[in-house]
Amino acid sequence: MITTVQQHILEQQQDFSEASGTFSWLLSGITLATKMIEAKIRSAGLTGVLGAYGSENVQGEQQQKLDVYANQALLHCLGLRDSVAALVSEEDEEPVTFDRSVKTGKYIIIFDPLDGSSNIDVNVNVGTIFSIHKRLQDGDLNASILQPGTRQVAAGYVVYGPSTVLVYTTGEGVHGFTLDPAIGAFVLSHENMRMPDRGPYYSVNEANAASWPDGYAEYLAELRGEGYSSRYIGSLVADFHRTVLKGGVFLYPPTRKQPGGKLRLLYEANPLAFLAEQAGGMASNGTGRTLEIQPAGIHQRTPFMVGSRWEMERFQAVMREV
């Protein structure tokens, strides 16, 4: 007997107060959009959607054609859900808001439509990352959007690779679903995912090592001395997915060029930190817990270190000694 992601949410209703029919309907908007994105990626080389779109996004990054498609797919599929109060995308300068009451528009959805899209032309795994917050009963909508990661009610990602896998949490463990193309549904394939307490890999762009703050190079030297191997894909979702399954640590330290970090807090670091903690791991910005950072803006950046408990505790110890 198979279990789809929608069935799994419904089965969790007794344990998870947010898992109502409304929430399941909301999640179906995410899964529909990601299936549309997956289909477009599969045929990208045949339908002329590889390569640059010809403009930059709000981040100052070159948009790929599939960035634009993925963003439009998510905005369309989620915007139709009555329970959505606002949609916040990496690709858009401002949130897309809807004139819905607090009672109806209950949720804020924050997402990176297509993480790692510059890798598509060379057929490397890419992904979609999402974070869901409950709208606050009081205050303006902006306050609901800029909540710390500890307030997330759900988060997840989809990795588009040899198979397409959806991984999500509602604060009751982490579960993975593989898209079965024969029936067009995400089917439970990784129940109660747990990150190993210690892993064999570290993942970081070592080309930036000369501009890292003190402590990072020393930490990696320790790991190499322990026999760790380097694994770095350069696609955040793919590197994180491997870390969840195999253990180890992923690092994106600050640099002289980007002292505040490069990854975005709301739609990259926070959802992945939530997933990591739910799977038994840890996540840090180098000085504290990622999920406790109070956001100041929707496109705020942060250093990001995430991984198994042993590696992260050792990282924290090294940084305290600097």
C-alpha positions as CSV (number, residue, x, y, z in Angstrom):
1,M,0.0,0.0,0.0
2,I,1.4,3.4,-1.0
3,T,1.2,6.6,1.0
4,T,1.1,9.9,-0.9
5,V,2.3,13.1,0.7
6,Q,-1.3,14.4,1.0
7,Q,-2.4,11.1,2.7
8,H,0.6,11.5,5.1
9,I,-0.4,15.0,6.1
10,L,-4.0,13.8,6.7
11,E,-2.8,10.9,8.8
12,Q,-0.7,13.3,11.0
13,Q,-3.8,15.5,11.8
14,Q,-4.1,14.0,15.3
15,D,-0.6,15.0,16.2
16,F,-0.3,18.3,14.2
17,S,-2.8,21.0,14.8
18,E,-2.0,22.7,11.5
19,A,-2.6,19.6,9.4
20,S,-6.2,20.4,8.6
21,G,-7.8,20.0,5.2
22,T,-6.8,23.6,4.6
23,F,-3.2,22.9,5.2
24,S,-3.3,19.7,3.0
25,W,-4.8,21.8,0.2
26,L,-2.1,24.4,0.7
27,L,0.6,21.7,0.4
28,S,-1.0,20.4,-2.7
29,G,-0.3,23.7,-4.4
30,I,3.4,23.3,-3.6
31,T,3.4,19.7,-5.0
32,L,1.5,20.7,-8.1
33,A,3.9,23.5,-8.9
34,T,7.0,21.4,-8.3
35,K,5.6,18.7,-10.6
36,M,5.2,21.4,-13.2
37,I,8.8,22.5,-12.6
38,E,10.1,18.9,-12.7
39,A,8.4,18.3,-16.1
40,K,9.9,21.5,-17.5
41,I,13.4,20.6,-16.3
42,R,13.1,17.1,-17.8
43,S,12.4,18.6,-21.2
44,A,14.6,21.7,-20.9
45,G,17.1,20.8,-23.5
46,L,14.4,20.0,-26.0
47,T,12.1,22.9,-25.5
48,G,14.5,25.9,-25.5
49,V,14.3,26.8,-21.9
50,L,17.9,26.4,-21.0
51,G,20.2,29.4,-20.5
52,A,19.8,32.9,-19.3
53,Y,16.5,34.8,-19.4
54,G,18.2,38.1,-20.1
55,S,17.7,40.0,-16.9
56,E,18.8,40.1,-13.3
57,N,16.6,39.4,-10.3
58,V,16.4,41.5,-7.2
59,Q,19.6,39.7,-5.9
60,G,21.6,41.1,-8.8
61,E,21.9,37.6,-10.1
62,Q,21.4,36.5,-13.8
63,Q,18.0,35.0,-14.1
64,Q,17.7,31.7,-15.9
65,K,14.7,30.9,-18.1
66,L,13.7,28.2,-15.7
67,D,14.0,30.6,-12.7
68,V,11.2,32.6,-14.3
69,Y,9.1,29.6,-15.1
70,A,9.5,28.1,-11.6
71,N,8.6,31.4,-9.9
72,Q,5.5,31.8,-12.1
73,A,4.4,28.2,-11.4
74,L,4.6,28.6,-7.6
75,L,3.0,32.1,-7.6
76,H,0.1,30.7,-9.8
77,C,-0.5,27.5,-7.9
78,L,-0.3,29.0,-4.4
79,G,-2.0,32.3,-5.2
80,L,-5.2,30.4,-6.0
81,R,-5.3,29.0,-2.4
82,D,-7.6,31.0,-0.2
83,S,-5.5,30.3,2.8
84,V,-2.5,32.2,1.5
85,A,-2.0,35.8,2.8
86,A,1.4,36.5,1.2
87,L,4.0,34.8,-1.1
88,V,7.6,35.8,-0.7
89,S,10.0,34.7,-3.5
90,E,13.7,35.0,-4.0
91,E,12.9,36.3,-7.5
92,D,10.6,39.2,-6.5
93,E,11.7,42.4,-4.8
94,E,8.5,42.7,-2.7
95,P,6.1,40.1,-1.3
96,V,3.0,39.3,-3.3
97,T,0.1,39.9,-0.9
98,F,-3.6,39.1,-1.0
99,D,-6.5,41.0,0.4
100,R,-7.7,38.2,2.6
101,S,-8.9,38.4,6.3
102,V,-6.8,36.9,9.1
103,K,-9.4,34.2,9.5
104,T,-9.1,33.1,5.8
105,G,-5.6,34.1,4.8
106,K,-3.8,32.1,7.5
107,Y,-0.4,31.4,5.9
108,I,2.8,33.0,4.6
109,I,4.7,31.0,2.0
110,I,8.4,31.9,1.5
111,F,10.3,30.1,-1.2
112,D,13.3,29.9,-3.5
113,P,11.7,28.7,-6.7
114,L,14.7,27.1,-8.3
115,D,17.9,26.9,-6.2
116,G,21.1,26.2,-8.1
117,S,19.5,27.1,-11.4
118,S,22.9,28.1,-12.9
119,N,23.7,24.3,-12.8
120,I,20.9,23.4,-15.1
121,D,22.8,23.8,-18.3
122,V,25.3,21.2,-17.2
123,N,22.6,18.8,-15.9
124,V,23.4,19.1,-12.2
125,N,20.7,18.6,-9.5
126,V,18.7,21.7,-8.6
127,G,15.8,22.2,-6.2
128,T,13.0,24.2,-4.7
129,I,13.0,25.3,-1.1
130,F,9.9,26.5,0.9
131,S,9.0,27.7,4.3
132,I,5.6,28.2,5.8
133,H,4.6,30.5,8.6
134,K,1.3,31.1,10.4
135,R,0.0,34.6,10.0
136,L,0.0,36.6,13.2
137,Q,-3.4,37.6,14.6
138,D,-2.1,41.1,15.4
139,G,0.1,43.5,13.6
140,D,0.7,44.2,9.9
141,L,1.4,41.5,7.4
142,N,5.1,42.5,7.3
143,A,5.5,41.3,10.9
144,S,4.1,38.0,9.9
145,I,6.6,37.7,7.1
146,L,9.6,38.6,9.2
147,Q,9.2,36.0,11.9
148,P,12.3,34.0,13.1
149,G,12.7,30.5,11.9
150,T,11.6,29.1,15.2
151,R,8.0,30.1,14.2
152,Q,7.9,28.0,11.1
153,V,5.0,25.6,11.0
154,A,6.4,23.6,8.0
155,A,9.4,23.6,5.7
156,G,10.7,21.5,2.9
157,Y,12.6,21.1,-0.4
158,V,12.3,19.3,-3.6
159,V,15.5,18.0,-5.3
160,Y,15.3,17.4,-9.0
161,G,17.7,14.7,-9.9
162,P,17.8,11.1,-11.1
163,S,14.6,10.9,-9.1
164,T,12.5,13.8,-7.8
165,V,12.3,13.8,-4.1
166,L,10.2,16.0,-1.7
167,V,11.4,16.3,1.9
168,Y,9.3,18.1,4.4
169,T,8.7,18.6,8.1
170,T,5.8,20.0,10.1
171,G,7.8,19.8,13.4
172,E,7.0,16.1,13.8
173,G,10.0,14.6,12.2
174,V,11.3,14.7,8.6
175,H,9.8,12.6,5.8
176,G,10.8,12.1,2.2
177,F,8.6,11.3,-0.8
178,T,9.7,10.2,-4.3
179,L,7.7,11.3,-7.3
180,D,6.3,8.2,-9.1
181,P,6.0,9.3,-12.7
182,A,3.6,6.4,-13.4
183,I,0.9,7.8,-11.2
184,G,2.1,11.5,-10.9
185,A,2.2,11.5,-7.1
186,F,4.8,11.9,-4.4
187,V,5.0,8.6,-2.6
188,L,6.4,8.0,0.9
189,S,9.9,6.6,0.5
190,H,11.9,7.9,3.5
191,E,9.9,7.8,6.7
192,N,11.3,9.5,9.8
193,M,14.6,10.6,8.2
194,R,17.5,11.0,10.7
195,M,20.8,12.6,10.0
196,P,23.7,10.4,11.2
197,D,25.3,11.7,14.4
198,R,28.6,11.9,12.5
199,G,29.4,11.6,8.8
200,P,32.3,11.1,6.5
201,Y,32.0,14.4,4.4
202,Y,32.5,18.1,4.6
203,S,31.0,20.3,1.9
204,V,32.3,23.9,1.2
205,N,33.6,26.0,-1.6
206,E,37.3,25.9,-0.7
207,A,38.2,28.4,-3.4
208,N,37.1,31.1,-0.9
209,A,39.3,29.8,1.9
210,A,41.8,32.7,1.8
211,S,39.0,35.2,2.7
212,W,37.3,33.3,5.5
213,P,37.4,34.6,9.0
214,D,39.7,32.9,11.5
215,G,38.6,29.4,12.7
216,Y,37.1,28.0,9.5
217,A,40.3,26.8,7.9
218,E,41.4,25.4,11.2
219,Y,38.2,23.5,11.6
220,L,38.4,22.0,8.1
221,A,42.0,21.0,8.8
222,E,40.8,19.1,11.8
223,L,38.2,17.3,9.7
224,R,40.7,16.3,7.1
225,G,43.0,15.0,9.9
226,E,40.1,12.8,11.0
227,G,39.9,11.3,7.5
228,Y,36.9,13.3,6.1
229,S,36.4,13.6,2.4
230,S,35.4,16.7,0.5
231,R,32.1,16.7,-1.4
232,Y,30.8,19.9,-2.9
233,I,28.2,20.1,-5.7
234,G,27.6,23.8,-5.6
235,S,23.8,23.3,-5.6
236,L,22.5,24.0,-2.1
237,V,19.6,21.5,-2.1
238,A,21.8,18.7,-3.5
239,D,24.6,19.3,-0.9
240,F,22.1,19.5,1.9
241,H,20.2,16.4,0.8
242,R,23.4,14.4,0.8
243,T,24.2,15.8,4.3
244,V,20.8,14.7,5.7
245,L,21.2,11.2,4.3
246,K,24.9,10.6,4.8
247,G,25.9,13.0,7.6
248,G,28.8,15.4,7.8
249,V,28.7,19.2,7.5
250,F,27.9,21.8,4.9
251,L,29.4,25.3,5.3
252,Y,28.9,28.6,3.6
253,P,31.1,30.9,5.7
254,P,31.3,34.7,5.5
255,T,34.0,36.1,3.3
256,R,35.7,39.5,2.9
257,K,33.5,40.1,-0.2
258,Q,30.3,39.0,1.6
259,P,30.9,39.5,5.4
260,G,27.2,39.0,6.0
261,G,27.1,35.7,4.2
262,K,25.6,34.8,0.8
263,L,22.7,32.5,1.5
264,R,19.3,34.0,2.2
265,L,17.9,33.6,5.7
266,L,14.2,33.3,5.1
267,Y,14.0,31.0,2.1
268,E,17.3,29.1,2.2
269,A,18.8,28.9,5.7
270,N,15.7,28.9,7.9
271,P,13.8,26.0,6.1
272,L,16.9,23.9,5.9
273,A,17.9,24.6,9.5
274,F,14.4,23.6,10.6
275,L,14.7,20.3,8.6
276,A,18.2,19.7,10.0
277,E,17.1,20.1,13.6
278,Q,14.1,17.9,13.1
279,A,16.4,15.2,11.7
280,G,18.7,15.4,14.7
281,G,21.3,17.9,13.3
282,M,22.2,21.5,14.0
283,A,22.5,24.8,12.1
284,S,24.4,27.9,12.9
285,N,25.4,31.3,11.5
286,G,28.8,31.0,13.1
287,T,27.8,32.7,16.3
288,G,24.4,31.3,17.2
289,R,21.4,29.2,16.2
290,T,20.1,30.0,12.8
291,L,16.5,29.6,13.7
292,E,16.7,32.3,16.4
293,I,17.9,35.1,14.1
294,Q,15.3,37.9,13.9
295,P,14.9,38.8,10.2
296,A,15.2,42.5,9.3
297,G,14.3,42.1,5.6
298,I,12.9,39.5,3.2
299,H,16.2,39.1,1.3
300,Q,18.5,39.2,4.3
301,R,21.7,37.1,3.9
302,T,23.5,35.0,6.5
303,P,26.5,32.7,6.9
304,F,25.2,29.2,7.2
305,M,26.7,26.0,8.7
306,V,24.6,22.9,9.0
307,G,25.2,19.3,9.6
308,S,25.4,16.3,12.0
309,R,25.6,16.9,15.7
310,W,29.2,15.8,16.2
311,E,30.6,18.0,13.4
312,M,28.5,21.0,14.5
313,E,29.4,20.7,18.1
314,R,33.1,20.5,17.1
315,F,32.6,23.6,14.9
316,Q,31.1,25.6,17.8
317,A,34.0,24.6,20.0
318,V,36.6,25.7,17.4
319,M,34.8,29.0,16.9
320,R,34.8,29.7,20.7
321,E,38.5,29.3,20.7
322,V,39.2,31.9,18.0
